Amino acid sequence: MKNENVSIRRLMEISEACLYLSLGRNKTMEFCESINAVVRIGRRCLYDKVIIDEYLNGKYESERKLLG
């Protein structure tokens, strides 16, 4: 796995999601499940980058409004 592929694909494996979020495996799984970013295809669990980005952008915007 190369780090450059993380930004290209929409669905990430757990190791890619960990790198993307800078979190450990368990925290990444907990976080993604809490925002419904988990996509199960057969036995595979993939993590949707678009949902993660939307959540984080919304969180950032709401905090920015509170401060500014």
N, C-alpha and C positions, 0 to 999 in steps of 0.2 A: 504494500500500500504506500502510495506517495502522498505527501501532504498537499500537493498542488491539485489533486483530484477532489478534495473536499469542497472547494468552491464551485465546481462544475456540476455535480450531480445534486438533484433535489433530495433524494432519499439516501441517508447515510447509515452505515453500520455503527454499532456501539463505539468501536474504537475511533471512528471518524468524528462522531458526535462528541466524544470526550475531548478530542483535540479542539474541535470547533468551540466548545463551551468552556474549555479550560477547567473541567471538573473531573472528578474520579468516576469510575464506572457506576457505582451505586447511586451517587447524587445525580448523575446524568439520567439514569433510568427513572429515578423518582421525579425529577423535574419534568422530563418529557411525558411521563404518564399523567402528571398533574395538569398539563396544558393540552392533553390529547394529541400529542405529536407522534404517537407510536402508530406505525402502520405494520400490520401483520400480514405477511404473504406466505401462506403455507406455514412452515415451522420457523420462518425467519422473522425477526423483529427489526424493522428499519425505522429511522427517525427522520421526520419531515422538516427539512431546513426552512421552508417557507413559513410554516406554523411557528417554529422557534423564533425566526426573525420578526414576524408580526407581533408576537408576544413581547419580545424584548424592545422593539421599537415603540409599542404602545406603553410599556412600562416606563421607558425613558421619557416619552412625551408627557405622561401624566406627572412624573416627578419634576419635570422642567416647568410645567405650569404652576405647580405648588411653590416652587422656589422663585419664579420670575414673575 
